[in-house]
Amino acid sequence: MFRIPSLQRLVLTTAYLVGTGVCNFVGVQSLPEAGSRAARLSLINLMSLFFSGGNEFGARLLGVSLGTYGAFHRTVGFVTVIQATIHVVIIAKTRSISASDNLQFYGILHTHIMQSTDAWVYLRGCAIVFIVSFGAQLIRILFRNLVIGRKCTKLTLHTYGENIARLTLTLPRPWGVRAGERVVLSIPSIGLFYLVQSHPFAICWWEDDGTKKAVSVSLLFRPRSGFTRKILDRLEQDREYTVWIDGPFGPASISSYGLCGHMGNYGHVFMVATGIGIAAQLPYIKELLKQYRQARIRTQRISLVWQLEQEGDWESVHDWLQVLVKEDEGYLLSVTIYDALNPSLKGGLQRFGYHDLIEVHGGEPNWEQQMSTEMEKQKGNMLVAGSLDQSPIKSIQR
């Protein structure tokens, strides 16, 4: 499905393409010079493609979203090929080589590349970029996972229902976790092949050590296939495993929430989730409440509506929800849960948590009605944040 690119992505891509186009023509006096300029631009762009560490590291380093960095990386690759093609076409034209004369064409092209001093300089630059970035990644991983006198990063698995897994990572080197951050996880215990294979996971919860730094982080997911399925099949519950993590990656502050502006500047935050989608909302609620206690946000109401989809949904996060309502000193948070899996609740209402602040209803929510109710209680500008299926999205949009 086609998506309109974000303003950030559009500005970066346009500036890059226009700047590259200008470099193709400024100071060029002849066709051979244009060919040489295209070759240099192709090699310069090629150097950036040798940046090691994956898209996560590059996005974090440049301060852009993962999607924006990925799109920009693909654009650079496309421009590299286009510039190389321009160079080859100009060589063929200036040397009067027929496109059908393949042997002569490729022979001259090979000789041209081998004798080009600039080409070898840029190719050495590619190698340097790769070695330096790979070294930085390796140092970052060692720094995050190894501390003298402490255990390496440890993982403990807990399962809920038949298909929900919670991973708790004990960190040897605490850091200040922010909502929206991710880590890349590698678990050698799954198998020898997985020593060099990793998978990104969003941090959905963390425990502080009293100095505003997390000593453990939790990851919540529903296994599908491949890496996540191997975790559920090969690891035992409540047993510690040595793992490697890289990160954190992703948003560094709650002040940035996509293109919606500053989340804490909204007077009313309405969050909706279905099933495992609750994992995306919990860290933002946790950080909003923390910043409210520090009088750093304008938010006056946080409303969460969550629809349970499978067995284990409630059990996997109910302890975290109870912590959140207990920490809600200003009574900002309203938690409403709909459980279609429990027939005894249909038409009824149960309350849980600190001061019974968590409402549990039977059946499925009427999303249009929920949206209307929130609009009636609206306090200031309202932000709607959702992590749910398509059908609720359409209802809310209406």
N, C-alpha and C positions, 0 to 999 in steps of 0.2 A: 504494500500500500504506500502510495506517495505521501511524503510528509514535507510540509513547508520547513525549510532549514531555519535554524535559530538565527537571530540577529548577529550574535557573536560569530557563528560559523560563516554567515554570509559576508560579513565585513572582512574577516581574515582571508577567505578564499578570493574575494574580489581584489583586495589589496595585493595579494600574492600574484595573481594572474596578471594584473595591470603592471605591477613592478617588473615581472619577468618579461612581459611584452615590451616594455620600455627599454630594458637592457638589450633586447634583440636588435634595436635600431639605433640607439644613441652612439654616435662616434663611428658608425659603420659606413665606409665609403665605397665598397665594392661587393660583388657577390661572393668571392672567396673569403672576404672578411666576415660576411654574414654567416658563412658556413663554419668558420672557426669560432665565432661567437656562440653559435648554437651548440657546438661541441663542448665548449667550456661550461655553458649553462647546464647542459645535460649532466656533465660530470660533477658540477657543484651540487645539483639536486640529488644526484646519486649518493653523494657522501651522507646526506641526512637519512637516507634509507637504511644505512648500515648501523643506525643507532640501536644498541642492544637494550634489553630490559623490558621489552613489550610496550604496548600502548599505555598501560597504567602509569608507568614511571614517567614517560614523556608527557602525559596529560598533567600529572601532578607537578612536574618541573615547570611547565609553561603556564600553569594556573588555568587550564581550560577543561571542559568536560571531556569524558572519555569518547563520546560520540563525535565531538568536534575534532578531537585529535585524530581519531580514526579516519574521518572524512578528509582532513587535511593531509594525512599520510597517503591516502589513495590519490589525492590530487597531485601531490608531489611526484608520485610514481608515474602518473599519466603524463605530466609535463616532461619528465625525464625521457620517456619514450618518444614523445612528440619532438623534442629538441634533437634527439639522436637521429630521428627520421629526417628532419630538415637538413641536418648535416650530411647525411648519406646522399640525399637527393641532390644537394648542391655539388657534392663531389662528382657524382655521376654526370651532372650537366656540364660542369666546367671542364671535365676531362673527356667529354664526348663518348661516354661508355654506353653501349646499348644494354638495355635491361635484359635482353635475351642472351647476351654474352656472359653467362654466369661465371665461367672459369676466370675470365679476365677481371670481372667486377669484384669477385671475392678475393682474388689474388692481390689486386691493388688496395682493396679495403684492409686486408690483413697487414700488408706492408705499411700502409698509412698509420695504422694503430701502433704497430711495433716500433715505428720510427718517431712517433710523437712523444716528445719529452713531457709536454703538458699532461698528456694522458696518464703517464706513469706517476707523475707527481700527484694527480688527483686520486689515482687508484691507491697510492700509498696513504693518502689522506683518508680514504674509505676504511683502510685497515686500521689506521690510528683511531678513528672514531669508534669502530667496533671494539677494539681492545680496551680503550679508556672507559666506554660506557659499560662494557661487560665487567671490567674490574670494579667500577663503581657499584654495580648491582651486587657483585659478590661481597664486597665490603659491607654494603647495606644489610645483606642477609645475615652475615656473621655478626654484625653489630646488634641486630634485632634479636638473635637467638642465642648468643653465647655471652655469658657473663662469668668472670672468674669467681669461683666459690659458690655458684648457684647452678641449679639444674637447667638443662636446656628447656625449650618450649615443650610443654606437655599437653596432651589432648585426652579428654575423657568424653565418652559417648553415652548419651541417654536417648532412648527411643520412646515414643508415645503413639499408642494405637499401632497400626500396622505399617504406617508409611510416613512418619514424621521423625526427624532426627535433630537432636540438639547437641552441638559440639561445644565444650567448654575448654578454652585454651588458657593455661596458666603461663603468664609471661615472666621471663627472667629479667627483662628490662621494661619497667612500666612506662607508659606514655599517656598523654592527655588525649583520650578518645573524643571525637566529635561526631555528631549525628551525620549519617550519610557516608561514613568511611567504610572502606573495604580492605580485606587482606587477601593475599594469594597464598594458598595452603598446599603443602606437599607432605604426603604421609608415606614414608618408606615402608612402614609395616604392612601396607596393603600388598606389596610385592616389589621385586627388584626393579621392574620397569617403571614403577611409580616413584622411584628415587629422583628422577629428573622430570616427572610430570606434575603439574600443579593445576589448581582450580581456584578461581576467584569466588569469595563469599562476602556478603554484606554483614557488617557487625550490627547485631540487633540488641545487644545488651552488654554492659560492662560493670565491673565492681571496682570501686576506688579504694585506695589505701589510706585515705585521709589527707593526702597531699594533692588531690585533684588529678592523680594519675592512676590509670587502670592497672590492676594486678592480674586481672583475668578478663577475657572477652568471650562472648557466646555467639554462636552462629546457628541459625535455625533454617532448615530446608526440608523439602519433600524430595527424596531420591527419585531419579528417573532412570537413567542408564549411565554406563561408563563409570566415571570417577565417583559420582555420588552414590551409585548403586553398590560399588565395591566397598564403600565405607560401611554401609549397613550390613553387607553380607560377610565381610571378613574381620570386622572389629568387634570385640566383646564389650558389653556394657560395664560401666564403672571400673574399667581398667585403664591405667595410664599408658599412653604411647608417646614416644618421642617424635616430634614433627618439626618442620621448618615453615616459617612464615616470611612473607615479604610484604612490606607496606609500612604504614597504612597508605592507602590511596583513596582518591575521591574528594568530596567536599571537605574543606578544613574548618568550616564554621557554619553555624546555624543561620548566620546572616545571609547566606546565599542559598536560595531554594529555587533552582532552575531559573526561569525567566519571570517568576512571580514576584520578584523583589525580595525584600527582607522579611523573613517569616515572622520575626518578633515584632515587626512594625504593624502587623494586622491585629485589629482589636478582637477579631473572632476567627478561630481556626477550626474548620469542620473537616474531620478525617473519617474516611470510609474505607472498609477493608472486607474482603471475603477470604476465608480459609487461611492459608499460609501467608497471605498478603499483610497480615498484622505485623509481621517481622519488619516491614518497611516503615511502619508508623511509630512503633515503640521508641526508637532512639530519639526521634524528634520531640515526642511528648516528654521524655526524660530530660532532654536538654532545655526545652521551654520552661518546664517547672523549675529547673535549677536556676535559669537566668531570671525567672520571676522572683525567686527568693533573694536574688541579688539586685532587684529593681533595675534590670537592664532591658526590659522589653515592655511593649505597650499592650500585649495580649491580655484580654479580660475574660475570655471564655475559650475553652478547648473542648470540643465535642467529638467523641469517637463512637461510631456505629460499626459493629463487627458482626458479620454473618458466619457462623460455623458451618463448615462444609463436610468434614470427615471426622471420624473418631480420632481423638487425640489432639484436636485443635485447641480445645480449652485447657487440657492438662498441660500442654507444652508451654503455656505462657501465663497461667493464672497467678503464679507466684509473683511474676514481674508486675502484672496489673495491680495486685494488692499493694506492692511497694509504691507504685505510682500514686494511687489514691491516698496512701498514708502520708506521702511527701507533699501532697497538695494542700499546703497551708492556707492558700487563698481561696480554696474551693473553686478553682477555675475548671477543673476537669469533670466532664460528664461521660460515663462509660455505659453504653447500651449494647447488649449482646443478644442476637437472635439465634436460637438453636432449633433447627428444623429436624434434628435427629432424635430429639427427645419428645415422644408423644405426650408424656405426662405434663409437659409445660405448655402445650397448645392452649391458648386462651388465658393462660395464667401468667404470673410474674413471680420471680424469686430475686432476692437481693443477697449479695455477697460482699466480701471485702471490708475494709476499714469503714466503720460507721454505715455499713450496708450501702456503699456508694456505687456498687456495680449492679446494674439491672440486667436480668436475664429473662428474655421473653421466648415463648415458643413460636414456631413457624418462621417464615421469611419476612424480612422488612419490606414495607412499601417505600421504595426509595424516593418517589416523588413526594410522598407525605413527609418523609424525614427531612427532605430539603426544604419544604414549605415551613415545617416547624422551626428549623434553624433560622430561616429568614425572618420569622416572627420574633425570635429571640436575639436577632443580630445586634452585636455591639461593635460599632465602627465598621471599617472595611472588613470583608470576610474572604478568607482564603479557603478553597476546597481542595483537599489533597486526597487522592484515591489510589488504592492498590487493590484492584478487584477485576472481576470478569467483565465482558463486553456488555451484557444485558443491563446490569446496574448502572454502567456508565451512560448508556443511552437514556435511561430513566432520569438520571440526575441532570443530564444536558437539557432534557425537555423542561 
